[in-house]
Amino acid sequence: MRTKHYQELIQEFTPALVEDQFSGSLDGGLNACVEICDRHAATDPNRIALRYLRSNGERGELSFAELQRRAAQFANYLKRLGIGRGDRVAGLLPRTPELLITILGTLRAGAVYQPLFTAFGSGAIEYRVNQANTKLIVTNTEQWPKLAEVNGLPATLLVAEAPAAAKADALFSVIDAESDHFEPVLIGKEEPFLQMFTSGTTGKSKGVAVPTRALIPFWCYMTYAIDLRAEDNYWNVADPGWAYGLYYAVVGPLLLGCTTHFNEAGFTADNTFQFMQDYQITNLAAAPTAYRLLMANEALRANYRIDLRVASSAGEPLNPEVVTWMQRVFGCPVRDQYGQTETGMTAGNMHALVHQERVASMGFPLPGYRLVALDSELNEVGTGETGELAVDVEQSPLFFFQGYTWGEKNPFQGKYYLTGDMVINNGDGSHSYTGRDDDIIASAGYRIGPADVESTLLEHAAVIESAVVGKPDDQRGSIVKAYVVLRAGLDGDDTLVEELQQFVRKRLSTHSFPREIAFVDELPKTPSGKLQRFLLRQRAAEEATSSIA
């Protein structure tokens, strides 16, 4: 039951309300491992930090006390290698307990943890470790062959005995020999504890160093938006190789002293339903893609006993059909929330607070942030107007982004951090997402946000996924083109094209309907699951050029 009103919290909130719970302090120094592990182990040594399911079916759990011990051993190993404060240590690992030991041991040593997504190829790995001057990669035997092609490869540690050709130590063989006492290295509030890279949908990925003061907004998101409670069984489906998974499947829940869950297996509807039943998940976080996949396999739901309390969504806009479906099938509210790798989550429809519900909206700013929509002259737009979402840095005490690590781009204009996302100002402090700045379609004088068209298409029973881009057109400047993935067993034909066009005309507007629709087997996405519209824009532009020729 939500009792605290949003406006009441905003008026009384100060960062000190959160910082006072920490063992360290922003000004005096703190250690992230202490904040997300040691202080909970001290109050209850048997409290479970992680429950996990390996891909081979093996189940297990780790207490905060056991994680503290293993983190100290790993930190001692790093010290013996000469790795310490400010050095980058990368994890190229799936969702396993070894990943969590690597993260916590790195943080305990005052070093900086750098995630490497397991779907990366050697080129992506090489760019990131060279850019960050990474000192060590921890990986497994499945991932290790990729590293043979990485130029400038740092030292490598494997989580199992190394194959004969690998010149690498094995994780437990080396840390079992280390002391389980390591005095945590305190670092300052502006010093990094995580080294991220943006998803890189256009150009090279940019570095994002996350300072320790980000722990306060991480706590706020978990508390107010996710509404994580001590009695919850919380599962964030996102992979810790990316920001949402690392920030809010690892750091966030452990910061609150709550148990997090890892499922090493790949995402399928059956596997997900089974995991939610077996681990009695009550609080779920996932991307809209995951909810849509579950919705497409609704028939399986009846085979499982699942009792969700709340669910959260991030990564792309959540369409109203999914919201309705989750309430009908699970009796559970799912709420949309918004953030970036650079900023963490900054807005949301919050489970723990009383405020107006805005379905298909990114919601309201988290405490400690002021978000605005700006026109091209950096003027804040009025109610109902569209602009670029920006953070008013001067009035956002929890804003922690310091700029890209190696100065790859300047996203600041005056006192504003520009997100590159286009939104509508709802006039009550909330905003609704319409698309990336370069995603906006200018057609016959209209500016059309692809998210609205995509969301409407998803309401049609035949559609699982959709992506909308502008296709160059001599008469209109651009026309709206949709790429659509249909449910299994359905074939796309001219009749269905016409039906979908009329559906969007009726449900959205007469000027936003897709004048062209292509049926595809899948949509291009980043490894983290974000839609790569720029590839579809390129494809549409090539189609337009070839039709003229």
N, C-alpha and C positions, 0 to 999 in steps of 0.2 A: 504494500500500500504506500503510495507516494504521499508525503505530508509536507515537505518543504517546497515553498513556491519559488520559482526561478528568480523572479525579481527580488525577492527577499534575500536569496543567497548572493546575488550579484551585488547588492548594496552592502552586505556585511563581509564579503569575502576579502581576505588578504592572503598572500603567499605564506605568511608566518603560520596560519592555521594548519597548513600541511607540514611545513618544515619543522614545526615543534614536535612532530611525531618521530622524526629521524634521529638516528644515533649521532650523526655528525651535523655540521652546519655549513651553509653555503659560504659564509665568510671565514670560518675556521678550518674548513676542509672536510671532505667526506669521502667514503669509498662505496661504490655502487654495490659491490658484493655484500658488504656489511648491511646495507639498507634493504637489499632484496633477499638476504639469506640469514646472516648471522643473528640479527636482532630477533628473528622469529625462532631460530634454533635455541636462543637463550631463554625465551619464555616458555617454549614447549618443544623439547628435543624430538618428540615423536611425531610432531606435526608433519603431514605428508606434503611435499613440495610438488612432486611429479608422479603421475600415473601414466604408464606408457604401454603401447601395443606395438611390437615389432612386426615387420612384414612376414616373418616366419610363424607368427601366431604367439610368440612368447610375450607374456605379460609381466609387469613388474611395477615397482614404485620406489621412490627415493624420498627420504625424510629431509627436512631442512638441515638437521644435524649431520647426516651422511654427506649431503652436498657441501656443507661447510668443510668437512674433513677432506673430501676429494678436491675441492677448490684450493685448499691450502697446499696439498701435494702437487697439484698442477702448477701453482704459483712458484713453488720452490724449484720445480723443473725449469720453468721459464727463467728464473733468476740464475740458475746454473748455466743457461745458454747465453746469459747476458742480455736478456729481454726484460724490459721494465717500463717505467713511466713514459707514456706517450708512444711506445712502439705498437705497431699494428700486428695483431695475431688473427689469422683468418680461419674460419670454419667452413669446410666444404663437406658438409655432412647432412644426412636426412634427419628427420625428427626422432631422435634417439636420445637416451640418457647421456651418451658421450658428448653430444652437442651441448647439453646444459652444463656439464662439467667443464668443457672448454670455455664456454662463455664466462662462467663464474670465476674460474681460475685466472683467466685473463684480467678480469676486472679487479680481482683481489690484488694482483701484482701492480695495479696502477696502469696497466697497459690498455690498449684500445681494441675492442673486439670488432672484427670486420666480417660480415656475412658474405658467403659466396653461394649462390643458388645452385643446387645440384644439377639443374638442367643446362647450366652454362657450358659452352664449349671452351676449348683451350684458348682461343683468341680473347674471349670475354674475361677469362681468368687472368690471362697475361696482362691485359690492359689495367685491370684493377690492382693487381699486386705490384706491378711496376709503378703505377701512379702513386700508390700509398706507401711504397717502400716497405712492403710487408715483410716481417722477420720470420714468420712461421706459418705454415698451412697444416691444419689438422684435417685429415680426410680418412676415407676407408678404402678397402681394396677394390670396390666397384668403381669408385671415382678416380682412383690413383692413375690409371692409364692415361687420362686426359693430360696429366701434368707433364708427361714425357715430351709434349710439344710446346711447353711454356718456356719461352726465353726468359732468362733472369730469374729462374725458379728459386724461391727461398728454401730454407730447411723445411722438411716434411715429417710429420708425425702421423702414423696410422693407428686406427683404433683396434686393429687386430695384428697378428703376426704378419710381418711384411713378406711378400713374395720374394723369391731369390733375387730377382732383378732390381728390387726396390732398395735404394739406399736410404732407409728410413727406420726410425725406432717405432716400437709398438706402445701405444698409450699406457696401458695398465702395467706393462713390463717396466716402464721407466718411472711412473708416478708411485707405484707400490714401494719403490725403494726410497722415496722421499719422506721427509718429516710431515706429519699432519698438523704442524703448527707453522703459520706464516703470518706475521704481523701485517695487516692490511695497509696498503700505501694510500695515504690521504691525498686527494688532489683538489684543485680549486674549482669554483663554480663554473668558470669559463673553459676549463680543460675538458677535452673530449673523453668519453668512455665508449662511444660507438663510432665507427667509421662506415657511413652508408654511401651508396651511390644511387642516383636517381635511376628510374627504370629505362631511360634513354630511348623514348619513342622517336625522337628526332635527334640526330647527331650523337656524339659521344656522351656517355653517362657522366654526370657531374658529381663531384665529391661533396658529401654532407657530413661534417663532423658534429656529433651531437654532444653538447656539454652536460656536465652532471646536473646543472640546474633544471634540465628537462625532466628530471624525476618528479618535480612538483606538478607540471601539467599532465604527465603520464598518470599520476595518482588521481588527478581530477577527472580525467576521462574515464578511468576504470570505476570511480566512485559515483559520478553523477550521470554519465551517459550509459555505460554498461550496467551500472547498478550491481556491481559484484559484491556479494555478501559472503560472510564466513561459511554459511551453510550451503552455498552453491557448489555444484559440480560444473566447473566452467571449462568450455572447450572453444578455443579460437582455431578455426580450420586453417587459417592462413599459415603459409610456410615461413619459418623464422629466417629464411634466406632473403626476405624482403621486409620493408619497414613495418607494415601492419602486424605481421607475425612476430617480429623481434620485439617491437615496442609493446605489443598488447597480448601476445601469447606467452611471452617470457617475462620481460621486465615488469610490466604492469601488474599481472596477477600476483607474482611473487613479492612485489613491493607491498601489496596489501596483506601478505601472509596467507594467500589462498592457494589451493592446489590447482595446477594447470595440467592439461592432458595433451599427450603426443600420440598421434596415429601415423606410423611410418608408411602405411600402405597408401597408394594413390587414391584419389577421390572418385568414388562411384556412389550411386544412390544406395545400393544394397549395403555397402561397407559403412556408409555414413549412418543409415538407420540402425544397423547392428551396433555400431560403436556408441551411439546415443543411448540405446537400450542397455547395453552391457555396463556402461559406466554411469548410468542414471543421470545423464547430462540435463541440467536445469537452466543453464545460461549459455547461449550459443552465439558465436560471432562468426560471420562468413561474408564473402562477396556475393553480390546479386546472382552471379553465374551459378553459385552453389545452390541457392534457393530455387532458381529456375530449373536446375537439373532434378532436384527433389520433386518439384511440382510436375515435371514431365513424367515422373515415375510414381505418381500418387498411388497407384494400385498396390505398390509394395508396402505402403504405410501401414496397412491393416495387419501386417505380419509381425509388428513390433509394438512393445509397450514403451511408450515415450511420454515423459511428463515435463515438457519445457515450461519454464516460468517466463523467460524473456528471451528475445533474440535481437541481434544488432547486425547492421549491414554497412559496409564501407567499400570504397574502391571505384564505384560508379553509381549513377542514380538508381534507386530502387523504384520499380514501377508499381502503381497501385494494385495491379492484379496480384502480385506476390504478397502484398500486405494483406489483402482480403483472403487469399488462399491460406496463409499461415494462421490467421485467426480461425478460419473454418476448420482446417485439418488438425492443427495442434492446439487450438484454443489459446494462442500465444501471440502477443504483440511483437512485431518486428519493426524496428525503427531505423531510419536512415541517418547516417552520420558522415562527416566530411573531414578530410585532412590531406596532408601531403607528406612525402618523405622529409621535406625540408622543415616542416612545422609541427609534425605530429598532428593529432586530431584537434581541430579548432572549433568545430561546430557540430551540433547534433540535435536530434529529437531525443530527449533524455528520459530514460526510464525512471530515474530516481527523483525527478523534479516535476512539479505541477506547472504546466504551461500549455498554451494552445497547441493542439496537434496539427501538424502540417504534413499530410501524406505527400510523398513525392517531392519533398523539400529537404535541403540539407539542415534545416532547423536553425537553432539559435546559437550564438557564440558561447563557448565554454567560459566559466569564470576566469578572469585574467586576460581576456581578449576583447578587442573592439574590432569588428569586421565591417567593412563598408564596400559599396559598389561605386566605381569611378568611371567617369567618361574619359574620352581621349585627352582632355585637358586637365585631368586629375581632379576634377570637381566631383563631389559626392552627388550621386543622382537621386532623384526624388522617388516617392512611392510609385510602384508599378513600372519603373523604368529599368532598363538593362544596362549593366556596366561590368567592368572587370572587378572581380573580388579582390580586395586588398586588406592587409592587416595594418591598422593604425599603430605603428610600433611604439609611439610615444605614450599611448594609452593602453598598452597591452603588456603588463608586467611579466606575464608568463611566456611571452614570445622569446624563443631561445635561438633561432636561426642566426648564425653569424655571417652568412654569405658562403658561397661555394668554396670548398677547401682550398682549391688552387686558383681561385679567381677566374673560373671559366666563363662566368657571366655575372652581370650586375642586375639583380632583380629589384633593386630599391630605387624609388623615386621620391626624393624628399623624405618625409616621415612615413612613407608607405612601403610595405613589401607587396609586390604585385604577384599574384598567384598564377596569372595566365588563364584563369577560369572565368567564364562569363555567367553572370547571375542576374536574377530579377530581385530588386529591393521590395520586399513585401510590406515595408512600412512599420513593422512591429519589432524590428530588430533581427528578424529572420530573413534568409535569402533562399531562393530556389535556383538550382543549377540549370543552365541552358546549354552549356558546351564549352570546350576550349576556345580561346580567342581565335585560333586559326581553324577551328572547326565550324564556325558560324557560316551559314550559307546565305549569300546575298542573291536573291532571285526576284527579278521584276520589282525591285525597290523594297522588297521585304527582307528582313534579317531573320533567318529561321534557325533555331537551335536544334541540332540533331537529336538531342535527348528526348524532346517532346514527341518527335515522330517515332523514334525507336520504342518509347514507352507505349505509345498507342498501338503500334504493330504487335507488341508483345501481348496485348490484351486479346488478340485474335487466337482462337483455339488451335489454329494450324501452325502457329509460330512458336519456336523455342528461343531463337535469338535473332537479333536484327542489328544492323549497323547502317547509318545514314550519312551520306556525304554529298557535297555539291559537285555536279558534273558540268564542266564548261558548256555554255550554250550561247550561240550568236545572238539570239533574240532576247533572252532573259538574263544574260550574264552567267547564270548557273541554273540548273534544275536540280530538284531533289532526287537522288538515286538511293534506293535501298538494296542492301544485300541481306537476304533472309535465309535462315536455317529452319527447315520444316521438321515437324515431328516425324518420327520413324513411320515408314509405310505410306507417307503422302508424297505425291508427285506434283511439282509445280508446273502449271500450264497457264495459258492465256486467261482462262476462266478465273483461276485463282488470283492472277495478277489484278484483274479488274475488281474482284471481290475485295482484295486488300486495299486497293486504291480508294474504293468507295467507303470502306470501313474507316480509313484515316480521314477522308473528307468529312464524314459524318461525326466522328469522335473528336477530331482535333480542329481542322479548319480547311477551307477550300483552297487556300494558297500554299499549305504546307504538305499536301499529299505527295507521295513519291510518283513522279511522272514515269520513272523507270524502276523496275524491280527485277533483280537477278537472284535466282535460287542457288545457294551454295551449300557445300557439305559442312564447312566450318568457317569461322571468322578468324582473321589474323590477330594474335594476341601476344603480349609480352609474356615471358616466363611466369610473371606474377599474376597473369590472368587479365591484365588490362587490355582493352581493345586498342588496336593500332590503326586508327582511322587514316593516318597519313598514307599507309600502304593502299588503302581502298581509294583515297583521293588520287594517288598516282595511277591506279588502275583505271579509274573513271576518266582521268585526263587523257590517258593513252587511247581509250575507247573513243573519246570525242575527236582526237586527232586522226585516228584511223578512219572514222566515218566520213570526215571531211575529204581525206585523201581518196 
